[in-house]
Amino acid sequence: MNLLINTKQSGQFRWLNDLVFWLIISVVTILLIKGWNDMHAAITATDLTTEHIKLDPQLLPYYTLRTTMRLVLGLFFSLLFTFIFGFAAAKYKSLERVILPFVNFMESVPLVGFLTFTTVFFIAWYPHSVMGLECAAIFAVFTGQAWNMMLIFYQTLKIVPRDVIESATIFRHNAWQRFWRVECPFSMPGLLWNTMVSQSAAWFAILASEAIPVKTNTVELPGVGSFMAEGLAQANVNAILWSVSALILNIILLDQLLFRPLVCWVERFKYEDSASSKRHSSWFYNLIVKSYTSVHLGRILAQFAYFWVYRLPLLIGKLKLSKLRLSSFGQEILVRVWYGLVFAFCVYYGIKLWEYLPKVDLSKMPFLMLLTSIRVFVAMLLSLLIFVPLGVLIGLNPRLVALFQPVIQILAALPANLFYPLVAILIISYHQSLSVWSVLLIMLGTQWYILFNVIAGVSSLPHNLLEVSQIFGIKGSLWWRKFMLPAVFPYLVTGIISAAGGAWNAAIASELITWGSSSRSTVGLGSYIAQTTNSSELAQAALGCTAMCVLVAICVVFIWKPLYKMAETKYRIG
């Protein structure tokens, strides 16, 4: 591989880089076409009543391909959602007041809450194809990462340094050009790191969504998640180990061929006055850069970028759409109508939900909410105390980032509930209390969001600021209080909010754990939701989910919103 990367200035052996690059692209393309065709296979009534998952390790490569297809498609739609709604929330105040609470709310909705209604919708959409079930799984992957990605994109758009905005104004960039030339590039490092940590939630969603309830049956789609779930259900240790191995291999390939090259690429968008000598490295990125393909591809992309950023606004300007702009009075009326529709929607479905909820369990909710809230708070506090310093340590050294990034990504991508059977065995064997252990299990759903966002924040710091702190000899607690914590605070806020969403979902899985025929539970809102869902008491499960959403709404109003405001105004670079 070194022969391919360390090419001579004359271009000797450069063609080998092109050969390897196109070989990799060809193999990936063939596999994706194979997976796409199988996702559109015809479905029969027999498929909805029989189980197809066999615990045969030889089937794992194909299962891995199908799972990867769902992850890739889920990532695509997550990015599309991120750019559209993140931009809308950052630029339009009336939309921000609706989108931001909605996203924070959706982060807390348990995955089972989505699968109950999305499955029927997608099956009706594709009545004669497996794609209906595939869409339900893809949507679950989408819900696992889209909210986190949108929040970091929104947050970074709100904290673009003022001097950068002023320079765009000096060069007379319009809103379209300012977004693509300044704001979007500034947001790329944070978005990339949050995308990587969101793969953990995506894998968590895969484990649950590849076994889809249809009427009175459960249909298992071929995939690593369903293979792992079947192994957990049968208490088959060998099958679990095989599925974990396939998962780790998948993560390594995605890291080497996608995420690691992107980490190197986004370094060009880092906000700093002087270039840093410490850079991330990637053999695949170097292979692409040092190939003839990159030269020709770069010319094509440059022409497209020029058209997209500069020519397209001129073409749109010829349509004279600006003359269609509403007056200030018309805009005010439109905003009031928008808020009125949102309010009417909330009131109507709020009444419907109240009529549906069982009133007999209402008195239990405050106590259950309190217990789960305490566990979530303790788990969040421990995650902050441990992983903020660790994230800063790693982020300050690109060599450590290169060393730990794949390891952390592998650990983060392992679904949290994969470790629950191990805890169940310990609890059953040593008669331990799940009330204490559940806090550590909730941490598995929080810690990676904090760690990755802190690393992203530190990696995005201008190199000259780090040099200034060293020149003035700022050390110890003063360095943390006056420099590092304020510098990474916007990224930390997003990490905390994303971690909180993961914590509420992890609480459901951690307060009721099973291993084969054995199970352990503790008193709390999470166990209430899990038990009522498993017993198909949908009204009670809806009550539990509603109570959890109330907790999130309280956090949004009294905690997240003030933190967003603080990050935007007080702790902003430039």
N, C-alpha and C positions, 0 to 999 in steps of 0.2 A: 504493500500500500504506500509506503514511503516513496517508492519509485514513481508512483502516479502523482503524488502530491508535490514532491520536490523536483519539479521540472526545471530545465535549464532555460536561461533567458532567451536562447535562440529558438525555442519552441520545440526542441527535440523531445520525443516521447509524448508530446501533447495529445497526439491522436489516440494514445492509450486511454487518457482521461475521457475523451469523447466516446470511445468504445465502451468503457465501463459504465459511463453515465447512461448511454442509450440502452445498454443491456439491462440495467436496473429499471429504467423507465418502461421498457418493453415488458419485462416480467410483471411489474406492478400493474400495467395497463391490462394485460391478459387476465390477471387475477381479478381485477375490478370488473371487467366485462363478464367474466364467469359468475362472480357474485351477484352482479346486477341482473343477469338473465335468470338465475335461480330464484331471486327475490320476486320475480314476476311469474313464477310457475303457477299453473292452474291449481285451484283448490277444490276438493270434493267434500262431501258430507263425512266421508270416512276420516279425512284429515282432522276434522273437528272433534272426533270421538276416540281417536287412538293416540297413543304415545309413541313418539319416534326416537327419543333420546336413548342411546345405548352407551353404557360406560365402557366403550372400547377406545383405548388411546390412539388407535390408528385413524379414528374419525376426527380427532382433534384438529389437525391442520385445516380440514374443510370447515369445521365449526368455528375455528379462529377467523377464517376468511369471512364467514357470514357475520360474525360479531364485528369485525373491522369495518365492514360495509355500513353497519348501523352507526358505528362511532363516527365514521367519516361524514355520512349524510347528516347526522345530528350536529356535528361540528359546523358544517356548512350553513345550516339553518340558524344555528346559534350566532354565527358571525353576521348573518344577514339581519337578524333581530337586533343584535348589538349595535350595528352601524345605524340602523333606521331609528330605533327608539332611544338609543343613547344620545344621538345627535338631537332628536326632537326634544328630549328632556333637558338637555344642556342649553338649547337655544331659545326655547319657547316656555315662558313661565307658566302659562295656563296648562300646557301639556305636562310640564314637570310636576305640578301639584297633583296630577292624576297618575302619571306613569311611575313615579318614584315610590309612592305608597303601594301601588299595585305590584310592582316587582318585589318589594320587601315582603309583601303579603304572600305572594306566590312562592317565595323561597321557603316559607314555613309549611306550605301545604304538603302533607305526606304524599309519597309517590302513589300509594294505593288510591288516593283521592282522584288522581288523574286517570288511572287505568280503568276505574269503574265506568266512566262515561266516554273516554276516547276510543276504547275498543269497539263499542257498538257503532260509533260514528265512522271509523275507518273501514270496518267490515262492510258497512252499507255503501261506502265510497268505492271499495273494490270487492264486490260480492263474489266474484269468480276467480280471485287471485290471492296468492299468499301475501301480496303487497299490502292488503288491508291489515293483517296482523303485523307485518313488518313496520308499517307506518305507526302503529301503536307503540312498538318498541323504540322506533326512532324518536317519536315524540317524548317518550320517557327520558331518553338520552338528552334531548333538547332541554327538558325541564331541569335536568341535573346540572347543566352548565350555563345556559343562556342568561339566567338572572345574574350570576356572579360576573360574567363577562361584560354584561351591559352596565353593571354598577361601576366597574373600574374604568370603563370607557367614558362614562358620564363624568366620573370624578376627575379624571385627567383632563378632559375638555374644559372643566371649570377652573383648573389651576394652571392653565398655560401662562408662562411668564409674561408680564406686561410688556417688557422690552421687545419680546418676540412679536407680540401683537402690533406694537408700534412700528416695528420694522416692516411688517406686512402692509401697514397703512401708508408708510413712506413710499413703498414700491407700488402703491395704488392697486393692491390686490382687492378684488371684489370678494364677497362672502364665500363664493364657490372656490376661488383660488386660495383664499386664506385657509379654508378647511383642509384642502388636499395638500397644500404646500407647507403649512405650519402646524395646525391643530392635530390633524390625523397622524403625521409623523411623530409629534411629541407624545401621543398616546400609545404608540406601538409597543414600547418596552413593557409598560404596565399591563397592557392587554395580552401580550404574549405570555408573560409569566402567570397571569391569572387563568389564561386558557389552559396552560399546562397543569396547574393545580386542579382545575375544574374537571380534568380527566378522571380524578378520583371519584367525584360525584357521578360522572358518566358511567364508570364501571359499576358503581353501586346501583345505578338505575338498571344497567344491563342484567345484573343478577336477579332483579325482581321482575323485569319486563319481558324476559325471554320465556317465562312461564306465564301465559296470559289466560285469565278466566274467560270462558265463552259459554254462556248459559250455565249449565250444570257441570261442565267439564273444564279441564285445564289443558290448554294446548301449549306444548313446549316447542318453541322454535329452535332449530339447530344453532348452537352457539356455545361459547365457552361458559357463559353465565348459566345457561340451562344445564350444561354438563356438570358445573360446580354445584348447582342447586340440587340436582339429582343425587350427586355424591353426598351432599349434606343430609338429604332426606333418608338415604340408605346407610348413613354413617360409614361410608366407604372411604377410608383414609387414602388408599392408593389413588382412587379417582380424584380426590381433592388435590393431592400432590401433583397429579398429571395436569389438572386444570390450572393450578397455580403456575406450573412450569410454562404452560402455553401462554398464560397471561403475561408472565414476566418477559418471555421471548417477544411477544407482540409489543410490549411497552418499549423494549430495547430497540426494536426495529423502527418504531415510530419516533423514538428519541433521536436515533442516528440519522434517519432519512428525512425527518421533518422538523422536529423541534430544535435540535442542536444547530442545524444550519440557519434556522430562523433567528435564534439567539445571536449568532454572528452577524446576520444581516441587519437586525434592528439596531446594532451598535452605531450605525451611521446616523441614526436619528436621536442620539443621546444629546441632551442639552448641556453644552459646555463650551467654554471659550478656548480651551487648550486641549489638545489630543492627549489621551492617556496611553502610556506605553504598555499597559496591561490589557490585553484583548482576549476574548474567548476564541477558541479554536474548534474546528470541525473538519474531519477528513473529507466528508462529502461536500461541504461548502467549498473547501479548497479545490477539490476535484472539479467542481462546476466552474469556479472562477478561472482556473488554469486550464481551460479547454477552449477549442475553437467554437464550440456551440454557444458559449456564453457571450462571445463577441457578436455573433449574428443575432442571438436572442436579445442582447442588450440594445442593439440598434432598433429592433422591432418594438421593444417595450418603451424605448425613449420616444419614438415617433407616436406611439399610442398615448403615452403620458402627455406629450405636448398637445395632441388633439383633445384629450380628456380635460386637461386643466385650462387651456387657453382658447382653442378653436371652438369647442362645444359651447361655452358661454356666449361667444359671438353669434353662433347659429341660433341659439335660443333667444338672444337679444333681438334678432331680426323679427321674431314673432310678436314683439312689442307687448309681452304679457304684463309688463309693469303698468300699463294703462288700465289693466283690469283690477288693480289693487284697490281694496276697500278703503273708504275714509275712516278716520279715527272713530267716528260714531258707529259706523258699520262693523268695525272690528270689535268694539265694545259690546254690541248686540250679539255678535257671533260668539264671543267668549261667554256671555251670560247664558246663551242657548246651550253651549257646550257643558257648562257647569250644571245647568238645569237637567239635561239629559243624563249626566252622570249621577246626579242626586236621585232622579226618578228611578234609574236602573237599580241603584243601591237599595232604595226604599222598597221597591216591588219585590226584588229577590230576597231582601231581608225579611219581609213579611212571610213569603213562601217558606223560607228556611225556618222561621220561628214556628210556623204551623206544623212543620215536619219533625222538629226536634222533640224527643221525649222529655216531658216536664218532670218525671219522677226522679231523674238523676241530676237535676240542676243543682240541688243542695250539696252534692258531692264535689262539684267542679272547683270551688275556691280552694279547698284543701289539697286536691290533686294538683291543681295549677301551682300552688305554693311549693309543694315538694319537688316537682319537676323543675321549677324555676330555680330553686336553690342548687340542684344538681348541675343545671346548665351554667349558672353563674360561677360555681366553683370550678367547673371544667374549663370555662373561658378564662378565668383568672390564672389557673395553673398553666394553660397554654400560652398566655401572654408572658408570664414570668420566665418560662423556659425557652420559648421559641423566638421571642423578639431579640434577645441577645445572640442566640444562635444564628438567626437570619442576618443580623448585622455583621457578625464575624465572617460568615460565608460570603455575603455580598461585597465586602471590602476587598476580597481576594479572588480575582477571576480564576486562578488556578483551583481554589477550593470549589468555586462554582462548577468548573469543568469536571472536577472529581466527584462532587456530591450530587450534581444535578440529576444524572441518571439514576443514582441510588435513591435519592429522595423521591424522584418521580415514580420509581417502581413501588416504593413503600406507600406513597400517596395514592397510587392507582389501585392498590389492593383494597377491595371493598372492606369496609370496617366490620361488617357482619361476618366476614370470613374468620375473624379472630374470636368471635363470640363462642363458638363451640369449645375452643380451648379454655376459655374462661369458665364455661359451663362445667367442663370436666373438673377443673380446679375447685369450683364452688361446691359441686356435688361430692367430690372426694374428701375435701377438707372442711366441709360444712361452713363455708364462708357466707357472709351476707352480701346479696346483690345490691343492696342500698349503697354500699361503699364502692363496690366494683363497678357499678354503672357509671360513676363519675369518670373513671379511667376509660371506659368504653365510649362515653360521649366525647372525650378528648380525641379519640380516633377520627371523629367527624369534624373536628375544629382545627387541630394543630397545623395541618398542612396549608390551609388557607392563610393563616397568619404568617407562617414561615415563608411561603412563596411570595406573598405580597411585600413582606419586609425585604426580602432579597431583591425584588423588582424595584422597590423604592431606593435601596442603597445603590443598586446598579445604575439607576437613572440619575444619581447625583452628579452634578458637574464636577469634573476632576479638579478645577481650580478652587472650589469650595473646600474640598478635602485638603488641598495643599495649604490654604489659608489657616485652617484649624491646626495643622501641624506647625506652621510658621509661628503662630501665636502661642504654641504650647498648651493648647486646651486639652486637659486630660481629666480622667476620673468622672465623678458625678457631674461636674460642670459640663464636660463634653457631652454627656448623655442628655442633660436637662436643656442646655442652651443650643446645642448643635444637632445631634443625631436624631433624637426623638421628634423635634419640630420638623426636621428635614423629611423624615419618612412618614410624618403624621397623616397626610392625605392617603397614602397607600395603606397605612395601618388601619385607617377608618374603614376602607373598603374590605380589608382582610377581616376585621372584626365583624362587620355586618354579614359577610359571606359565611364566616365561621359560625355565627349565631344561627343562620339558616340551616347549616349542616348539623348544628347541635340539637335543634328541635327535632329534626328528622332522626338523628342518631338516638335521641331519647326514646323514641318509639321502639327501636330495635333493641336497645340496651336494657330496658326495664322488663323485657320478657325474652329470654333466650332459650333455645331448644337444641338438643343434640340427640338425634334418633327419636326414641320414645320418651326421653327425659326432658324436663323443662323446669325453669326457675323464674320467678317473677318478684317484683317489689311494688309497693304501693306508689302510684304516680299517674300522671296524665298519659304518659307514653304507654305504660302497660295497659291502661284502660282502652286506648285506641287499638293496640295490638290484639288484645283479647276479644273485643267486640268485632273487630274486622275478621279474625280467624273463625269466629262463631257465626259470621254473616249477619250480625245485628247492625245493619247499615244505619239505622236511625241513631243508635247509641254512638257508633263510630263517627257519624257526622257531628254529633254533639261534642265529642272529644276534639275533632279537628277544628270546630268553631271556637272552642275554648282556647286552643293553641293559637289560633289566628288572633284572638283577642289579646293574648300576651304579646304577640308580635306587633299588633297595632299600638299597644302601649309603648313598646320599645321604639317604634318608628316616631311617635309624637314626642316623647320625652327624652330619648337618648340619641337615636340616629340622626334626626333632623338637626338638633343643635351641633352634633359632631360634624355633619356635612358643612354647616355654616362656618364653623370654626376652621375647618380645613380649607375652605374656599377663601376666607378673609385673613385670618391670623397667620396660618402656617402655609404660606404660598411663596414659592421661589420667584423672585423677580417682581 
